[in-house]
Amino acid sequence: MAITILSAVYGTGNAGVDVTQLCQSSVDTGNDDITASNTFFGTDPDPGTVKSFAILYKNPALNNGNPIALGCAENGQIDLVPNPPTASTPVPVPSNPSFTVVRAMYGTGNNGYDVTSICQWLLNNGGTAIPVSNATFGGDPDPNVKKSFAIVYTAVGGGAQQFRAGAEGSTLNLS
């Protein structure tokens, strides 16, 4: 069973880092549990602020092979091979971007959504602020559990990828 990490982000609304390769290296060595910490990721993208972590991955044995999005707060742990398998991430519909969202994820360690298309629509139709909430993302992937959100995006006209993350109830401003 080969797990493929599609995207992983660790950070805050102010600063974040791409930890995709680090997570892939971890699962390639047989570790399917990822602890969201400065120690594990080897960096603190925003000292003194609680970070969030979100990951989008494929596991052929889960969700009919479709991508799964999960998230947690700093010092939480995500099991990429949950038992029983609970994740059921809808597949996003691409759009024509003016502000390019590469990947966006919202959820908990138990379940989550790939919200790339929703974020792209929000940015195309309302500016650069994204409220992190069940209402924004079309539902609650894990009732009564605080969700985490992460986004990878590029500025209008291209440029370097930017990484941001936040907890449910916050608003990320990508300007």
Disulfide bonds with the S-S distance in Angstrom:
none
